[in-house]
């Protein structure tokens, strides 16, 4: 197999509690269990030689490969076509239908020959706890049991397995119409093996999974343009959401670089208040009310818990169950994707001060009230206490939305979102007749607006800028019209949009900012941010620049991978970079699609 496949060369499968990446050559090179943020079991994407992988694929001779999703599902089909035969690998993880956290997670890999004869090869080399733990192998017939501290894993197949040191290998030849399967199951320590796989039952289960996903997609009320891309993004968001809590992770992976060979390699398997909050409106726009409601409940619980650093109501990110502890460590034994070192597990940015999260949180709760009903009295008191605290705390430097490690500044976007927090809080209090110091909140809101327009505006650039006293532009400010800070067709906003177009946009792709103009404390450069490109589309559509918005949006589709997924960034050669797939990118795609679709509909009425 290729030593390191392109980051984008994967499909994603999951069971709503964890997920795995399957390369287009049939290799599972990323999988952690029992949760997204658990230590890895397969991680050859971060260390080819030592990370562990699960290969099940045709023996590579002359032929071509194609990977796709079965339409509107999370079932991945990888097809190999050669003169001797056509073979397929069908990968999926049976969805956990309930909301209870489970120790048991199953990756099903079915193989079949469509035409001719195909020889398949299996190699299963798990490496537990980020390849730091040793394991013992017991092999009995078609069942291999891997035992490591705290976890037991089983590989069960419909064909014989062979020991290969502490790992397992096998080969099987299938003629046209024949089907086989290998099932990898993880569970708690010393658990018994599940029932062995049965070919007929696997076939039934495949159709059950297809039916589950297609029925879920059909509950969407979105029937506009680009429906296939929108539905793929919605499925991806659901795959990245931890069902027991309703909290989405930022991405399925950790450590994938923003620049190959660089140090910008972060762990994204946690729930950011910002990302999750902005997903609420996107989910509601598609009609996925249950998913939006569950996150607002999770967010309300975080406000009530009041577990932020230094007495703050919130911290910027949490584990999927709400645990605020995300200690960062460097996995020194991992070489990193194509030598991109260090590989980090955990995230030290958890204790950063990022004041914008209060705006995104209130934005979510004000959207979520459409479906979640009024907050109970205690929930409202927690929200009101948060805004009272913010009234005394908004006017100070912070680390900003991009989690830079170059020191605190007076970031304009943070001020704008504090404005949004007070604006939404005042409106909720009035709508539901709740007790609140609205005079205090109103003064803070108005003070922020005046300060931003005086200190966050550059006469040189004729634009809002990244932080006070600078002339650096920042794509995070593309959210300004969405939250209502400036009218989308006001002169000041259109001038800001023009400035961004001059400085941050490259052939319709958008950089978040220029690290050379605004040092962020890290070495190296980065690509364009896919999130920012979709926010640009949203802003263009709101500004009435519909031909430009549509061109940018539809061109961006051409940068998706072969199954419609996006990583965090697009590099200078069009390659996808960063953790994969990224939830924020897919939710911003949905936001852009719904805004642009509505604007185009209005134009043709």
N, C-alpha and C positions, 0 to 999 in steps of 0.2 A: 504494500500500500504506500501511497505518497507519504513522505515523512511528515509534512504538515499540510493538510489541504487548505485552500482558501477559507477564511472565516465564513463566507457566505455559502460555502459548498455543503449546506446541511438543511435538513428538515427537522422540525421540532415535534416531538410527541410528549404527552403528559397525561396525568390522571387527576389533575386539579389539586395535587399536594406536592408534586415534584415533577421533573421533566428530564428528558434526555435528548441529545443531538445525534442524528443519524446522518453520516456523510453520504454523498451521492455514489460512493463506492461500497456502501453496505457496512460501514464501521460505526459503531457507537463509541464516540471518543469523548463524550461528556455525560456523566450521570451521577447525581448525588441523591442520597436517600437517608432517612425517610422524608425529609423536607427539602425544599429548594436550597435552604441555607445550611444543610448538613454537609459533613465532610464528603469528598468525592469518593466514588468507587471506580469509575472509569474517567480518566483525565489525561489521555494521551494528547489531547489538544493543547495541554499546557506543558507536557513533558513526554515526548514521543517514546523514549526508551523506558521510562519508569512509571508513567502515569496510569497505565492500564487501559485496556480496550476490549471490545467484543465485536469481532468480525464474523459476519455470516454473508457470504457472497459467492457468486460463480467464480471458478478458477479463471484468472484473467488471461485470456488469449486475445485473439483479434476480435474486436467488437466495439460496440458503443454503449454508453450508459445514459439513462434518463431517469430523473426522479420527479415525482409529482405528488400532490395530495389528491386522494379521492375527493371529488367535488364537495365543497362545503363541509369538510370533516377535518379531524386531526389524525387521520390514517394516512401514513406515508407509504407510497409504492415506489420501489427502486427497481428499475428494469434494465436487464442486460441483454443486448441483441447481438448475435453472432451468426455466422453461416451455419454453425452446427445446431443452434437452438436459441430460444428466447426464454430467459428465466426471470423470475420476479421475487423480490423480498417485500413482504408486507409487514410494516412495523406499526405497533400501537401499544398504548398502555390502557388497560380497562379502567374506565372512570370510576372513582369512588362516588357513589350516588348520594351518600349521606354527608353530614357536616362534622363527623367525628374524626379526629386525627387518627391515622392508622400507622402501625409499624410495618405493615406488609404492603409492598408495592411490586407490581409485575410488569415486565417488559416482554411483550409477545412478538416473536419474529417468525413469521410463516414464510415458507419458500415453496415455489411451484414452478414447473416447467410448462410454458405455454405452447411451445413448438419444438420439435426435435428432441435432443438429449442435452442436459446441462449437468456438469459436475460442480457441486457446491462444496465450499470449504468453511469450516467453523474454527475459530480460535477465541477462547474466552479466558482473559487474563485480568481478573479484578485486582485492584490495589486499594485496600481500604484505608480510610482516614488520611486522605491526600497522599497515599502511598507511604505512610509512616508506620502502619501496622502490618505485622506478619499474619499469615493465615494458614490454616491447616486444611488439606483437601481430603475428603472421603469420596470414593467413586464406587458406586454400586449400580451396575447395569447402565441404564439411560439417565441416571440421576447423579449429579455431582453436587456435593455439599461443601461449601467454603465457610470455615469458621474463623472469625476474627473477634477481638475484644469488642463486645457490645453489639455485634451484628452477626447474623447468619444469612448466607445467600445460597440459593439453589439454582442450578442449571439443569433443566429437565427437557429431554428431547424425545422425538419419535424415532430416533435412529441411534446407533451405538456411539458412545463417547470414549475417548482415549485419554489416559493421563499423560501430561506433558510437564514433568516436574510438579510444581504446585498449581499448575494450570491445566486446561482441558483443550483438546482439539478433536476434530472429527472431519470426515468427508462423506459425501453421499451423492449418488448419481440418480437423477430423476428424469423419467421419460415424459413425453407430452401427457398432460392431465394429472400427473402425480403430484401430491402435496406432502410436505413434512413441516415440522415446526420445532423451534427451540425456545424455551420460556425461561427467562431469568427473573427470579423472585428474591427480594430482600425482606428480611424480617428481624425481629429482635433476637438477642442471643439465645441459643439453645431451643429455638422453636422447631416444631416438626415440619417436614416437607409437605407442600400442598399435593393435591391429587395430580398424577402425571398427566401431561397433555394428551388429548385425543383429537385426531384430525377432524372428525365431524364436528366436535364441540368447538374447536378453534374456528372453523368456517362459520358456525352459527354466531360465535362471539364477534367475529369481524362485522357481520351484518348488524348485530346489536349496536356496536360502536358507531357504525355509519348512520344508523337510524337515530341514535342519541344526538349526534352533532347536527344532522340535517334538520331534525325537529327543533332543536334549539335555535338554529339560524332562522328558521321560518317564523319564529316568534318576533323577529325584528320588524319594526314598522318602516324601515328604510327601504324604499324602492326606487331610488333615484339613479343618477349616472354612476358609473364605476362601481356597481354593486359587488362585483367579484372581489375587488381590492378591499372594499369596505368590510365585507364579510370575513375575508381572510384576516384583516386586522382585528376584528371583533373576536374571532376564534383564538387568535394569538393572545389577546388580552385575557381571555378566559383561561387559556392554558397557563398563563403566568400569574393567576390569582389563586391564593391558598384558600380553598373552599371552607375549611373549618372556621376561619376568621373573616373571610371576605377581603383580605388585604392583598393587593398585587405587589409582586416584586418588580424591580426596575428592569431586570433581565434574567435569563436563565443561567447565565454563566458568571464567572469571575476571571480576572486576570488577562482577558484578551485586550491587546494593546490598541491605543488610539494612534500610535505610530509604531510600526514594526521595528523592534530593536530599542524602543524607548522605555521610559519609566512610568508613563501614564497608564498603569495597569491596575484597575480597581475592582473590588468585589461589589457587584450590583445585585446580589441575591437578597436584598432587603426591601422594606417598604418605605419609600420616601413620602412624607406628608404631601409634598408638592405634586408629585406624579399621580398619586392616588386621588388627590382632591380634584385635579383637572380631569381625571377619568370619569368623574361622576356625570358631568354635563354630556360628555361624549356617549356614555352608556345610555343616558336618558334619551338623547336624540335618536338613538337606534331602537329604543323601546325596551331595553334590558333593565327593567325596573328593579328586579330582585337584586341583581349584582350591584347596582348603584346604591340601593338602600343598605345593603350589608356593609359596604365600606363606610357610609356615613355613621352607622352604628359603631364601627371600629374606631373611627375618628373621634366620635363623641366620648368613647371610653378613654381615649388617650387624653383628651382635655380634662376629663374628670379625675384621672389619675395624677395629673400635674407632676410628671416625672422628668421634666427637662433639666438640663444642667444649670447650676447656679441659680436655682429657684425659678427658672423660666417654666411656663406652662407646658411647652412642647419641646422635643428635640427634633432634629430634621428628619431622622429616620429611625426605624425600629425593626426588630425581627418580625416575622409574619404573625406571631402570636402576641405582639405588643411588648415583648421584652426589650427594654432600652439598652441592653448591654451588647455591644458589637465590637469587642476588642480586636484591634488589627494586629496581625502577625505576618511575617514574611516567611514563605515556604522556601527556605534556602536550597533545598534539594531539587526543586523544580527549575529547569532551565528557562521556562517560559516559552510561549508561542513564538517559534522562529527566533529564539534567543531574546525575547522581550522580558527582561528581568528588571526589578523583582516581581514575583507573583505574590499578591497580597490576599489573605483571607481575613474577613472582618473589615471594618471601615472606620478609620480614625476620624473621619469628618463628622462622626455622630455628635460630637460635642461642640461643633462649630456654631457660632451665632449667625443665623440666617433669618432675618426678620420677615422676609417675604412670605414664609410659610403660614403666617397668620392670615394674610390675605387669601391665599389659596384655600386654607381651611374654611374660612368664612364663606368663600365663594362656593365651596362644595356644600356646606351646610345650608346655604341659602337656596341652592339648586335642589338639594336633597329634600328640602321641606315639602316639595311638590308631592313626594311619594311617601316620605317617612312620617308625615304628620308633625304636629307640634312636639318639640322636645318637652319632656316632663320638667317639672319645676327644678329639680336638682340639676338636670342637664343644662337648663337655661342659666342657672346660677353659675355653673362652671364656665359657660361661654361668656357671661357678663364679667366675671372675675378676670378672664383672659383679656378682654378689651380694656377693662380698668387698668390692668397691669401694662398693657401696650400703650395706653395714653401717657404713661410715665416713662416708657422705654423705647419708643420708636426713633427718637432723635439721637442716634449714636451709630458709629461705624459698625459694620459687620463683615462677614466673609463673602456674602453674596451668593446668588443662585448657583454659580459654577463651582463652588467649593474650592476656590483657589487657596493655595497655601503660601500666599505672598503677603499676608497681613490684611488687617481690616481697613475698609474704606467706607466712605459715605456713598453706597451704591444707590443709584437712582431707581433701579427696578425694585429694590427693597422698600424704598419710600412709597413708590406707586402702589405696591401691594399692601402696605400698611394703610394707605388711603382706602383701598378696596375693602380691607377688613372693617374699618369704621363705617364705611358706606353701607355695607351689607348688614352689619350689626344694627345700625339705626333703622334700616328698613324692616328687619325681622322683628325688632321690638315694637315698631308701630303696627305691623300687620297682625301680630298676635297679642298685642296689648300686654307686653311683658315689662316688669319693673327694670329700669335701667337709667344710668346717668347719661342720658342722651345729650345733654348740654356739653358734658365733658368730651364725649365722642365726637360731637359735631365740631367743637373747637379744634380737636386734634386733626380731624379730616380736613378742615379748611386750612389749617396751618401747614399741613403737608403739601397741599396743592400749591399754595403760594411759594413755599420753599423750593419745591421741585422746579417750578417754572422760573424762579429766580436763579437758583444755584445749579440745577441739573440741565440747564439749557446752554448750548454753545452758539454764540453769535457767529463764530467762524464757520461752523459746520451747518448752521441753521437747523439744529437738531437737538433732541434730547441725547444725553451722553451717558456713558457707563457709570461714572461717578463724579461727584462734585469736583470742580477745578480741573477737569480734563477735557480733551477734545476727542476721546476714544468712543467709537460707536459700539453698541452692544445689541445683539439680536433678541435678547430676552425682552426688550422693550416693544417687540412686535405684539405683545399681549396687551399693550396700553389701550387700544380701542375695544378689545373684547371685554375688558373689565369696566369700561366706561370712563376712564380717567380723562381721556380726550375724545371728542367726537371723531369718528373714522374719516370724515371728509373736511375736518377743520384745517385751516391753513397751517397751523403749527404741526399737526400730525402729518399732513401731506408733505411738508418740508422735511420732516424726520424720515419719512418713507423714502423720499428721493435721496437723502444722504446715505441711507443704508444701501440703496440700490447702487450708488456710486462706489461705496467702500467695501461692503461686506458680501455683495453678490457676485458670483463668478459663473457666467453661463447658466444662470437660473439657480445655482446652488449657493447656499448661504453659510458663511462662517459665523460662529457665535461672537467672536471678537478677534482682534489681532494681538496675540501674546507678545509680539515684539514691541508693540506700542503700549501695551499694558501688562508688564511682567506679572506672571501668576505664581512664581516661586518654583516652577518645574522646568526641567530641561526639555528641549525638543519642540517640534511643531505638531500640528494636528490637521485633520481634514475638515471638510465642510460638515456641518451638523445637520443630519436629516430632519431632526425635530425642528430646527430653525427654518429649514426650507418650507416645511408644511405650515409653520406659523406665518411665514411670509405670504404664502398663498391665502391664508385666512385674512390677513391684513389687507392684501390687494383686493380681495373680493369685497370686503367691507368698505374699502375706499372707492369702489365702483370701477376699478381697473380690471374688468372681467377678461378681456382677451389675454392680458399678461398673466393673470391668475390662472386661467385655464391652461395656457401653454406651460407655465412652470409646474403645475400639478401633474399634467399628463406626461411631461418630460421626466418628472421625478419617478414615475412608475417604471421607466426603463432602467432605473438603478436598483430596483428590487432584485432579489435573487430569483432563481429559477422557480421557486414555489411561493413567491410573493412576500418574502420576509426582508426586514431591514435590520441592520446593526445600528450602532450609534452614529457612525460617521461614514463619509465617502472620501477615500483617499485621492491623491492627485492623478492616479491612473484609473479611477473609477471603481477601485476595489473597496469592499466594505471593511470597516475597521471598528474596533471596540467590541464591547460585550454584545451578545447575540442570542435571540433577537431582542431588541430593546422596546419595552412597553411604551415609553414616552413617545417614541417615534410613531408607533402604530396608533396611539390615541390621538396624536396631533394630525395624522392622516385622516382619521375619522372627523375631527373637528374641521379640517380644511374642506373635506368632501361635503359635509352637510352645509357649511356656510356657502361654498361656491355653488352647490346644486340649487340651494334656495335662491341665490342671487340670479342665476341663469333662468330659473323658472319665472321669477318676477319680471325679468327682462322680456320674456316671450308671452306674458299674459296679455 
